[in-house]
Amino acid sequence: MRKIQSRDSLQASTSAAPMRFIGRQPILDLRGKIYGYEMLFRTDRKNVFSGDAEDASRDVIDHCLLLMPNPRRELTFINCTKNVLMTGMVTLLPPASTVLEILEDIDPEPELMKACWDLKKKGYRFALDDFSPDESKLPFLEIADFIKIDFLAADARKRREIYALTAQTKATLLAEKVETEADVQRARSEGCTLFQGYFFSKPTVVRTTVIPQNYVIYLQLFAALNRAPADISEIEQLVSSDASLCYRLLRLVNSTIYALPTEVSSIRSALMLVGDDEFRKMVTVAVAGLAASTHSEAALHLALERARFCELLAPSMNESASRLYLLGMLSVIDVILGMPMKQILNALPLDHEMKAALLGGRSSLSVALDFARCHESGDLQEHGEIQRALGITNEAASMIYLDALQWADKAARATL
């Protein structure tokens, strides 16, 4: 991952408290739809867990409780220590949507197995994390609903041994740390039906020489929204030229996100009621939702999360909120449209700074995307550097990310 440009200007912090924040990595099904999320905890300066495990579990549970006011159908996977399972701390979370991950370093001692069976009777499901073909772990197979197989650590021979041990169970096989389309296809052929890690390495895109007509409209809309001030007549004409997009936009403006006092029946009325900046945001959400309906729902969620996250960084970066919002939304547009990013950007009149950030280069805007990716992946080393450079506290960064997750969940429900 890139380091931010102004490394020399970063302030030393020898007495700072340990960072704690939550990442959320999607788990996808065979159709590329979001099946659930694993909540990620990191502390210290490395991209690995190296803190107090009990504190980590409590922190994750606290953050899950913060997200509960806007529940979704997807499952939440939580790493659990032996103590968390034994004390029943996880019963603060809803059993219907919570999967308890048993880590690879936990042994199936009798008292732990009893606690797990009690939790299972309450409706909780269990996942075996980084499962290995170790006979001492076999008792866990009796309670397993999911078995996670690390495709980076387990070679073909080891995976065959795992499959042989788990063949008689009803557990779902989840391939984690899959990095390429080839990894996913291999996991599918071996019987895995859930995938984790694949999404963040960018799915393989189909390269086309001709942009489909409806995508031309989408790109024209993004271009129109990037101009200041926006030409509302132009935007209205573009939206009206696509019946599906018009329907999505009107459904969105009449959703609970905006909670308008009266029903909106026209595009121009929507603009007058919500204002220019919110209207820009609304159109981008509708466009992304429509395009994602034939590609990746997971990509739409990530685009919405990044857009809101980048938007909330505007005061700290002394940038336009609407510009940063568009940056976050466009950062996943290649996955949403199934087209190469360079081809998309060639059709958009974006400035050099925006294009550089979207193509993975360094610019004044790339810091926002770097910070968003750090939260998604749990990269504490770069996260801390960017956070200090922006002058944002741990608490503020955590609340910005939680706000982005909650807003994205609402927006996705309204537009899908």
N, C-alpha and C positions, 0 to 999 in steps of 0.2 A: 504494500500500500504506500502511496506517495506520502512524503513528509511535506508539511506546509512550508511555504517559501521563506517566511520571515523567522526562521529558527533562531537566529542570533538575537532577535528582539525578545525572545521568551524570557519570562522572569523565573529565577530559581525559586523553588519552594521546598525548603528542607523540613519545614515543620507542618506541612499540610496534612490534614487528616486523610486516612485511606479513602480512596474514591469508591463509591458504590453506586452502580446504576444498572438498569435492566435493559437487555436486548431482547428481541423477539424474532425468532427464526421460524419461517413457515415450514410446514410439513405438507407435501402435495400428494394427491392421489394419482391414479393412472391417467385421469383426464387432464391433469395439470391444475385441478381445482384445489383450493385450500382445504385441507382436512383438519389441521390444527396448528398450534404454535408451541415451540419449546421456549420457555422463559429462561434467559441466560443471565447468570450473575458473574461479575468479575470484580476483583479487588487486587490491589498492588499494580505495578507498572507493566505487567506482562499480559499477553493475550491468552492466559490460562488462569484457572482458578487457583489462588494461593492465599487463602485467608481462613478465617474460622468458619467451618462448614455449617455449624448451627446458626451463626449469624446470617450466613448466606441464605439458608433455607427460610429463615424468618423474614428476611428482606424480600425475597421473591414472593412469599405469601402476602406480605403487606402490599406489594405492588399489584398483585392479582386482585386483591380486595378493592384497590382503587379503580381498577378497570371493570369491576363487576356491574356498576350502574348501567353499562352499555353492553350487555352480554350478547354473544353471537352463538351460532350453532356449533362452531368449531371447538375442538377439544384443546385444553391447555395442559402441556406436559411439564411437570415440575420435578426437578432433581431432589431426592429425599435422602437424608442421612438416617442412620439406624435410630437415633434418638427422636427425630421428627416422626418416624413411623411408630415408634413405641409409645410416645406421649400423646399421639392423636392430634398433634398440632394442625395437621392438614384438614381436619374436619371443619375448619373455618371456611373452606372452599366447597363449592357445590359438587357433590359426587357425580352428577350427571355429565359434567363437562370437564372433570379433572382426571388426569392420568398421572399416577405416581411412578416416577422412574427410580428403580432400584439400581444403584451404582455398582460398577463391577468389583469394587473392593469390599462389598458387604457380603457376609457369609450367612447362609440360611440357618441360623441358630433357632432352637425350638421356641424360645420366647418371642423372637422376631416373627417367626412364621405364624404364631398364634395372633399376634397383633395385625399382621397382614390379612389373615383370614377374617378377622373382625372388621377391618376396613372394607374388605371385598363384600361382606354381607351388607354393608351400608351403601353399596353401589359404586365404590371407587374401582377404577381399573388400574392395572399395573403394566409397566413396560420394563424390560430388562435391558439396561444400557450397556453398549459395547459387549454384548454377550460373547463368551468364548466357550469352546467345547471342553469344559472342565466338569468332571463328574461330581465334584463337590457342590456345584451350583444347580444340580438337577432338581432338587426340591422346589426351586423357584419356578420351574416350568409348569408346576401344577396351578399356579395362580396367575401366570403370564397371559395378558391379552395382546401384548405387542412385544416383539423381539427385535431389538435394534442391532444391526450389523454394520460395523465400521468398515467401509470399503477401502479406506486408506491403510488400515492396520491389518485387515484379514485378507490373505491371498486366496486364490481359487481353492487350494487344498483345504485351508482352514474353513472356508465358507462351506465346502461340501460336508465337512465334519459337523458344522453347526446345523445344516439342513437335515442331516441324518438324525441328530439328537432331537430336533424339533418337529420331525415329520408326523409324530403321533399327537401333537398338540393342535389346538384350534387357534393358536396365536397368529396374529397378522405379522408378516415380516416387513420390517421397515429398514430400508437401506439409507444409512447416514454417511455424510462426508462424500457424497457422490459429486464429482466436479465437472463432468462433461456429459454430453448427450450419449456418448458411447458407454459411460458408466451406467447411465440410467437404463439403456437398452439391455446391458448385461444383467443388471439387477432384475429387470422385468423377466428376462428369460429364465432366471433362477428362482422365480416365484415371489419376489418382493412386489408389494402393491402400494407401498408408501415410500416417499423419498424426501430426504432432508439434505440441504447443502447445495443441491443442483441449481436452485433458483439464483443464488448469489453469484454463480459463475457465468450467468447469461446464457439462456437457451440458444441453440443453433438457430440462426435466422435464415430465412429463404431469400436469396438475392434475386431480385427481379429487375428487369430493364424498364418495365412500364409500371407506373404507379396506378393502382385501381382508382376508378373515378371517385368513389366515396372517400378514399383517402386523400385525394386532391382537395376535396372540400374541407376535410379535417385540417390539412396543412395550411390552407388559405385562412381558416379560422384562427389557428395559432398565430399566423403572421399578423392578422388584423388585430388580435388581442395584444400583440407586442407593441403596437404603435400607440403613442400617446400624443394627443388624446385619441381615444378609440372612435372610429366612425361607426356609430350605432346602426345607421341605415345599411351599411355594408354587412355588418354582422347579422342583422335581422334577415337580410336577403340570403346570406349563406346558410343560416340555420333553417330557414323556410324551404330551402331547396332539397332538404333531406327529411322526409317524413319521420323516419325513426329518430333522428336527432332532435327534431322539434318536439316529438312526444317525450323523449328523455328529459329535455330541458324543462318542459312544463311540469312533468312529474316531480322533478327535483325541486323546483321553486315552490311547489305546493306541499313539500314534505315537512317533517318536523324540524329539519335543520334550520329553516328560516322562520317557521311558526308565524307566517303572515296572517293578519286579521281577516283577510278576504281571499277567496280563491282567485288565482291568476289564470287568465285564459289567452293571453297573447304575449309574445316575446317582448314587445315594447313595454307592456305593462310591468313585466318582470323587471326590466331595467329601471323603470321609474320608481318601483317600490324598494328595490334592494340597493340601488346606487351603482356607480360605474365599477368600482373595485370588486365588489361582491358579484356583480354580473359577470365580470371577466372570469372570476373563480368558478362561478356556476357553469359557464359554458365549457371550460376546460374539463370539469368533472363529468359533464354530460358526454362530451366527445370521447374522453378516455373510457368511460363506462360502456359506450356503444362499441368502440373499437375492441375493447377487451372481451366483449361477449363472445367473440369468435376466436379469441386467443387465450390469454392467461388471466384469470381472475386474480391470481396471486400478484401479477404484475400491476394490476390496477390498484390493489391495496398498497403495494410498496410506493407507487407513484403518488397516491394521496397522502401517505404518511410523510414522504420526503417533501412534498409541496408545502404541507402545513408546517413541518419542522423548519424548513428553510425560511418560510414566511416569518415565523416567530423569532428568527435570528436577526431580522432586519435592524432593530434598534442597536444591537451590539456591533453590527457590521457597517452601520451608517449607510445602508442601502435601501432601495425601494422595496417595500413588502411585496407588491404585486410582481416585481421583477424576480425576486427570489422565489416566490411561489411558482412562477412559470418555469424557473430553472429546475426546481424539484420535480415538477410534473413531467417536464421534457426528458429528465434523466433516465426514464424508463420507457420512453416513447418508442424506441427501437424494438423492445420486446412486445409492447402492446400492438404495434402495427405489423410486427414480423418483418421488418425491413432494416437494412444497415443504417446506423446512425449518420454516416457521412452522406448517404443519399437523402435522408430526411433533412439534414441541415442545409444541403444545397438548395432545397426548395423553400427554406425559411430565411427571411431577411433579419437575421439576428446579428448583434454586434460581435466583435472579435472576442471579448471577454466571455460572453455567454457560450459561444461555439467552442472556445478552448476548454472551458470547464466541462462541457458535455462530451467532448472527445477525449477526456482524461488528461488534459494538459493543465498547466498551472496558470491561474489567473486570479484576479481579486475575488471572483465568485466561487472558485473551486473549494475554498475553505468550508463553505456551507455544505457542499456535497460530501466532503471528507468527514465532517463532523457527523452528518447523518449516517454515513456508512459505518463509522466507529460504533455508534449506538446499535446498529443492526447486527454487527458481527461480534461486539464485545471486545474491540481492540482498545485496551486501556492505555497503552503507551502513547499512541497518537492522540487519543481522546483527551488525555490530560494536557498535552501540549497545545492543542487547539483551544481547549477550554480556558486555559490561562491567558492565551493570546487575545481572546475575545473578552476577557474579564468577566466570565460567567461563573457563578458558584456551582458547587455540586448539586445543591438543592434546586437551583434555577434550571440547570441542564436537565435534571430528572423530570421536573414538572413540564418543561417544554416537550420532552419526548412523550410523556404520558398524555399531554394535551393532543399531540399529533396522532397518537394511536387511537384515542377516543374519537377525535374528529373524523379520522379516516374511516373508522368503523361505521359511523353514522352516514357519511357520504356514500360509502359503498352500498349500504343497505338501501339508500334512497334511489340509487341509479341503476343497480343491477336488476 
